[in-house]
Amino acid sequence: MDPKNSPEDLLDFPCQYTFKAIGASGDTFSGQITAAVRCHALTPADAVHIRPSGKGNYQSVSITVMLDNYQQLQDIYAGMKNIPGLKMLL
């Protein structure tokens, strides 16, 4: 078995991929994360899951989409990195 040398080789495209972002609570953050993903991939309404933190200060936004290539993955992460209130991307 050949070792995987580049990040592109770790996924077999097309594939389902879940993006998870953690940031400030509120509709603005979740809406911006969803918009960043929708710019590059079809995102059905039932693909978006929002979960508040225990104290309600933060929220996690998980979005599962079908990716066609590695560039699409990079573009989505690049778009999400610029969103105000973002604390972590998984």
N, CA and C atoms as an extended XYZ file, in Angstrom:
270
Properties=species:S:1:pos:R:3:atomname:S:1:resname:S:1:resid:I:1 pbc="F F F"
N         0.842       -1.171        0.000 N   MET     1
C         0.000        0.000        0.000 CA  MET     1
C         0.892        1.241        0.000 C   MET     1
N         0.585        2.176       -0.876 N   ASP     2
C         1.358        3.410       -0.979 CA  ASP     2
C         0.975        4.384        0.120 C   ASP     2
N         1.965        5.048        0.709 N   PRO     3
C         1.624        6.083        1.688 CA  PRO     3
C         1.030        7.292        0.989 C   PRO     3
N         0.124        7.948        1.647 N   LYS     4
C        -0.491        9.161        1.103 CA  LYS     4
C         0.461       10.323        1.370 C   LYS     4
N         0.872       11.021        0.290 N   ASN     5
C         1.872       12.062        0.426 CA  ASN     5
C         1.310       13.470        0.501 C   ASN     5
N         0.169       13.710       -0.102 N   SER     6
C        -0.372       15.059       -0.101 CA  SER     6
C        -1.781       15.051        0.502 C   SER     6
N        -2.216       16.213        0.987 N   PRO     7
C        -3.561       16.279        1.581 CA  PRO     7
C        -4.663       15.866        0.606 C   PRO     7
N        -4.458       16.138       -0.680 N   GLU     8
C        -5.471       15.791       -1.690 CA  GLU     8
C        -5.702       14.288       -1.772 C   GLU     8
N        -4.670       13.515       -1.452 N   ASP     9
C        -4.768       12.064       -1.558 CA  ASP     9
C        -5.515       11.421       -0.394 C   ASP     9
N        -5.821       12.196        0.625 N   LEU    10
C        -6.483       11.632        1.801 CA  LEU    10
C        -7.974       11.407        1.601 C   LEU    10
N        -8.561       12.072        0.626 N   LEU    11
C        -9.990       11.924        0.336 CA  LEU    11
C       -10.176       11.429       -1.094 C   LEU    11
N       -11.186       10.612       -1.290 N   ASP    12
C       -11.551       10.156       -2.629 CA  ASP    12
C       -12.756       10.959       -3.079 C   ASP    12
N       -12.573       11.783       -4.101 N   PHE    13
C       -13.638       12.649       -4.599 CA  PHE    13
C       -14.389       11.969       -5.721 C   PHE    13
N       -15.689       12.225       -5.826 N   PRO    14
C       -16.559       13.018       -4.952 CA  PRO    14
C       -16.794       12.300       -3.628 C   PRO    14
N       -17.034       13.086       -2.584 N   CYS    15
C       -17.278       12.513       -1.258 CA  CYS    15
C       -18.127       13.459       -0.419 C   CYS    15
N       -18.755       12.890        0.594 N   GLN    16
C       -19.465       13.715        1.571 CA  GLN    16
C       -18.448       14.199        2.588 C   GLN    16
N       -18.582       15.461        2.989 N   TYR    17
C       -17.640       16.049        3.927 CA  TYR    17
C       -18.417       16.944        4.885 C   TYR    17
N       -18.080       16.889        6.157 N   THR    18
C       -18.741       17.720        7.149 CA  THR    18
C       -17.791       18.811        7.620 C   THR    18
N       -18.213       20.047        7.443 N   PHE    19
C       -17.489       21.208        7.942 CA  PHE    19
C       -18.085       21.547        9.300 C   PHE    19
N       -17.224       21.880       10.255 N   LYS    20
C       -17.716       22.258       11.574 CA  LYS    20
C       -16.994       23.522       11.994 C   LYS    20
N       -17.762       24.534       12.339 N   ALA    21
C       -17.212       25.813       12.779 CA  ALA    21
C       -17.786       26.138       14.151 C   ALA    21
N       -16.941       26.670       15.011 N   ILE    22
C       -17.364       27.074       16.343 CA  ILE    22
C       -17.111       28.568       16.468 C   ILE    22
N       -18.140       29.272       16.930 N   GLY    23
C       -18.007       30.720       17.038 CA  GLY    23
C       -19.070       31.326       17.921 C   GLY    23
N       -19.159       32.634       17.838 N   ALA    24
C       -20.092       33.403       18.657 CA  ALA    24
C       -21.528       32.968       18.394 C   ALA    24
N       -22.337       32.988       19.440 N   SER    25
C       -23.743       32.616       19.271 CA  SER    25
C       -24.479       33.722       18.521 C   SER    25
N       -25.562       33.352       17.879 N   GLY    26
C       -26.375       34.311       17.135 CA  GLY    26
C       -26.545       33.908       15.686 C   GLY    26
N       -27.583       34.468       15.086 N   ASP    27
C       -27.908       34.124       13.699 CA  ASP    27
C       -26.865       34.623       12.707 C   ASP    27
N       -26.176       35.692       13.040 N   THR    28
C       -25.202       36.252       12.108 CA  THR    28
C       -24.090       35.253       11.812 C   THR    28
N       -23.515       34.657       12.854 N   PHE    29
C       -22.415       33.719       12.670 CA  PHE    29
C       -22.858       32.504       11.875 C   PHE    29
N       -23.947       31.870       12.278 N   SER    30
C       -24.397       30.663       11.582 CA  SER    30
C       -24.788       30.975       10.138 C   SER    30
N       -25.380       32.133        9.901 N   GLY    31
C       -25.744       32.523        8.543 CA  GLY    31
C       -24.532       32.750        7.663 C   GLY    31
N       -23.483       33.346        8.225 N   GLN    32
C       -22.272       33.596        7.452 CA  GLN    32
C       -21.531       32.300        7.142 C   GLN    32
N       -21.506       31.379        8.085 N   ILE    33
C       -20.869       30.075        7.840 CA  ILE    33
C       -21.623       29.335        6.738 C   ILE    33
N       -22.936       29.324        6.829 N   THR    34
C       -23.756       28.653        5.822 CA  THR    34
C       -23.546       29.289        4.451 C   THR    34
N       -23.494       30.601        4.395 N   ALA    35
C       -23.280       31.305        3.125 CA  ALA    35
C       -21.916       30.981        2.535 C   ALA    35
N       -20.893       30.876        3.379 N   ALA    36
C       -19.550       30.551        2.890 CA  ALA    36
C       -19.520       29.176        2.237 C   ALA    36
N       -20.259       28.238        2.791 N   VAL    37
C       -20.313       26.896        2.208 CA  VAL    37
C       -21.159       26.910        0.940 C   VAL    37
N       -22.293       27.606        0.977 N   ARG    38
C       -23.200       27.635       -0.179 CA  ARG    38
C       -22.594       28.313       -1.398 C   ARG    38
N       -21.578       29.130       -1.206 N   CYS    39
C       -20.892       29.753       -2.358 CA  CYS    39
C       -20.201       28.721       -3.225 C   CYS    39
N       -19.869       27.571       -2.638 N   HIS    40
C       -19.051       26.593       -3.356 CA  HIS    40
C       -19.664       25.206       -3.463 C   HIS    40
N       -20.763       24.945       -2.736 N   ALA    41
C       -21.360       23.606       -2.764 CA  ALA    41
C       -22.862       23.699       -2.525 C   ALA    41
N       -23.586       22.777       -3.125 N   LEU    42
C       -25.021       22.688       -2.871 CA  LEU    42
C       -25.229       22.290       -1.413 C   LEU    42
N       -26.088       23.036       -0.733 N   THR    43
C       -26.287       22.814        0.698 CA  THR    43
C       -27.780       22.722        0.998 C   THR    43
N       -28.313       21.511        1.082 N   PRO    44
C       -29.719       21.380        1.444 CA  PRO    44
C       -29.976       21.923        2.849 C   PRO    44
N       -31.181       22.374        3.096 N   ALA    45
C       -31.533       22.957        4.396 CA  ALA    45
C       -31.302       21.969        5.543 C   ALA    45
N       -31.549       20.680        5.298 N   ASP    46
C       -31.380       19.690        6.367 CA  ASP    46
C       -29.920       19.302        6.595 C   ASP    46
N       -28.990       19.881        5.830 N   ALA    47
C       -27.559       19.599        5.994 CA  ALA    47
C       -26.912       20.487        7.043 C   ALA    47
N       -27.634       21.508        7.507 N   VAL    48
C       -27.089       22.474        8.464 CA  VAL    48
C       -27.615       22.149        9.859 C   VAL    48
N       -26.681       21.963       10.802 N   HIS    49
C       -27.043       21.668       12.188 CA  HIS    49
C       -26.339       22.671       13.097 C   HIS    49
N       -27.125       23.335       13.933 N   ILE    50
C       -26.599       24.347       14.838 CA  ILE    50
C       -26.848       23.888       16.268 C   ILE    50
N       -25.787       23.953       17.075 N   ARG    51
C       -25.898       23.505       18.465 CA  ARG    51
C       -25.259       24.549       19.384 C   ARG    51
N       -26.027       25.084       20.324 N   PRO    52
C       -25.473       26.087       21.243 CA  PRO    52
C       -24.596       25.427       22.314 C   PRO    52
N       -23.662       26.200       22.850 N   SER    53
C       -22.837       25.718       23.958 CA  SER    53
C       -23.677       25.682       25.230 C   SER    53
N       -23.140       25.084       26.267 N   GLY    54
C       -23.863       24.946       27.529 CA  GLY    54
C       -24.311       26.272       28.120 C   GLY    54
N       -23.458       27.280       28.055 N   LYS    55
C       -23.807       28.590       28.613 CA  LYS    55
C       -24.424       29.520       27.577 C   LYS    55
N       -24.453       29.088       26.323 N   GLY    56
C       -25.080       29.887       25.284 CA  GLY    56
C       -24.214       30.987       24.697 C   GLY    56
N       -22.939       31.027       25.053 N   ASN    57
C       -22.052       32.063       24.513 CA  ASN    57
C       -21.535       31.729       23.119 C   ASN    57
N       -21.478       30.448       22.807 N   TYR    58
C       -20.935       29.986       21.534 CA  TYR    58
C       -21.915       29.019       20.884 C   TYR    58
N       -21.628       28.700       19.633 N   GLN    59
C       -22.418       27.695       18.931 CA  GLN    59
C       -21.524       26.950       17.963 C   GLN    59
N       -21.898       25.718       17.676 N   SER    60
C       -21.209       24.978       16.630 CA  SER    60
C       -22.163       24.846       15.449 C   SER    60
N       -21.612       25.025       14.266 N   VAL    61
C       -22.385       24.909       13.037 CA  VAL    61
C       -21.747       23.794       12.231 C   VAL    61
N       -22.491       22.721       11.992 N   SER    62
C       -22.010       21.594       11.195 CA  SER    62
C       -22.800       21.547        9.899 C   SER    62
N       -22.078       21.421        8.789 N   ILE    63
C       -22.720       21.378        7.474 CA  ILE    63
C       -22.102       20.240        6.672 C   ILE    63
N       -22.938       19.312        6.250 N   THR    64
C       -22.469       18.182        5.448 CA  THR    64
C       -22.860       18.413        3.996 C   THR    64
N       -21.855       18.361        3.117 N   VAL    65
C       -22.075       18.594        1.687 CA  VAL    65
C       -21.330       17.551        0.869 C   VAL    65
N       -21.646       17.498       -0.401 N   MET    66
C       -20.934       16.639       -1.346 CA  MET    66
C       -19.871       17.492       -2.027 C   MET    66
N       -18.622       17.076       -1.910 N   LEU    67
C       -17.518       17.793       -2.545 CA  LEU    67
C       -17.078       17.053       -3.791 C   LEU    67
N       -16.762       17.821       -4.826 N   ASP    68
C       -16.324       17.236       -6.086 CA  ASP    68
C       -14.811       17.184       -6.231 C   ASP    68
N       -14.103       18.097       -5.534 N   ASN    69
C       -12.648       18.134       -5.672 CA  ASN    69
C       -12.012       18.840       -4.477 C   ASN    69
N       -10.693       18.750       -4.406 N   TYR    70
C        -9.946       19.318       -3.279 CA  TYR    70
C        -9.982       20.842       -3.288 C   TYR    70
N       -10.008       21.447       -4.460 N   GLN    71
C       -10.049       22.905       -4.549 CA  GLN    71
C       -11.324       23.446       -3.910 C   GLN    71
N       -12.410       22.762       -4.073 N   GLN    72
C       -13.681       23.148       -3.464 CA  GLN    72
C       -13.552       23.146       -1.932 C   GLN    72
N       -12.906       22.138       -1.389 N   LEU    73
C       -12.662       22.058        0.049 CA  LEU    73
C       -11.839       23.252        0.531 C   LEU    73
N       -10.772       23.562       -0.171 N   GLN    74
C        -9.915       24.689        0.187 CA  GLN    74
C       -10.660       26.017        0.104 C   GLN    74
N       -11.470       26.191       -0.920 N   ASP    75
C       -12.215       27.437       -1.098 CA  ASP    75
C       -13.214       27.664        0.038 C   ASP    75
N       -13.862       26.607        0.475 N   ILE    76
C       -14.833       26.731        1.564 CA  ILE    76
C       -14.128       27.104        2.863 C   ILE    76
N       -13.035       26.416        3.176 N   TYR    77
C       -12.288       26.755        4.396 CA  TYR    77
C       -11.748       28.177        4.331 C   TYR    77
N       -11.259       28.605        3.180 N   ALA    78
C       -10.749       29.974        3.038 CA  ALA    78
C       -11.847       30.998        3.301 C   ALA    78
N       -13.056       30.740        2.807 N   GLY    79
C       -14.180       31.641        3.030 CA  GLY    79
C       -14.593       31.698        4.494 C   GLY    79
N       -14.552       30.565        5.165 N   MET    80
C       -14.968       30.530        6.568 CA  MET    80
C       -13.935       31.191        7.484 C   MET    80
N       -12.676       31.165        7.133 N   LYS    81
C       -11.619       31.734        7.981 CA  LYS    81
C       -11.764       33.240        8.174 C   LYS    81
N       -12.457       33.914        7.279 N   ASN    82
C       -12.617       35.365        7.341 CA  ASN    82
C       -13.855       35.832        8.084 C   ASN    82
N       -14.606       34.927        8.660 N   ILE    83
C       -15.869       35.277        9.302 CA  ILE    83
C       -15.629       35.779       10.729 C   ILE    83
N       -16.144       36.962       11.059 N   PRO    84
C       -15.985       37.506       12.417 CA  PRO    84
C       -16.648       36.589       13.449 C   PRO    84
N       -16.013       36.448       14.593 N   GLY    85
C       -16.566       35.627       15.666 CA  GLY    85
C       -16.142       34.176       15.602 C   GLY    85
N       -15.428       33.783       14.537 N   LEU    86
C       -14.969       32.395       14.405 CA  LEU    86
C       -13.919       32.094       15.465 C   LEU    86
N       -14.086       30.996       16.178 N   LYS    87
C       -13.122       30.571       17.191 CA  LYS    87
C       -12.326       29.354       16.731 C   LYS    87
N       -12.990       28.439       16.002 N   MET    88
C       -12.318       27.204       15.619 CA  MET    88
C       -12.989       26.576       14.404 C   MET    88
N       -12.181       25.982       13.532 N   LEU    89
C       -12.673       25.197       12.404 CA  LEU    89
C       -12.201       23.767       12.570 C   LEU    89
N       -13.082       22.828       12.333 N   LEU    90
C       -12.726       21.411       12.391 CA  LEU    90
C       -12.970       20.786       11.038 C   LEU    90
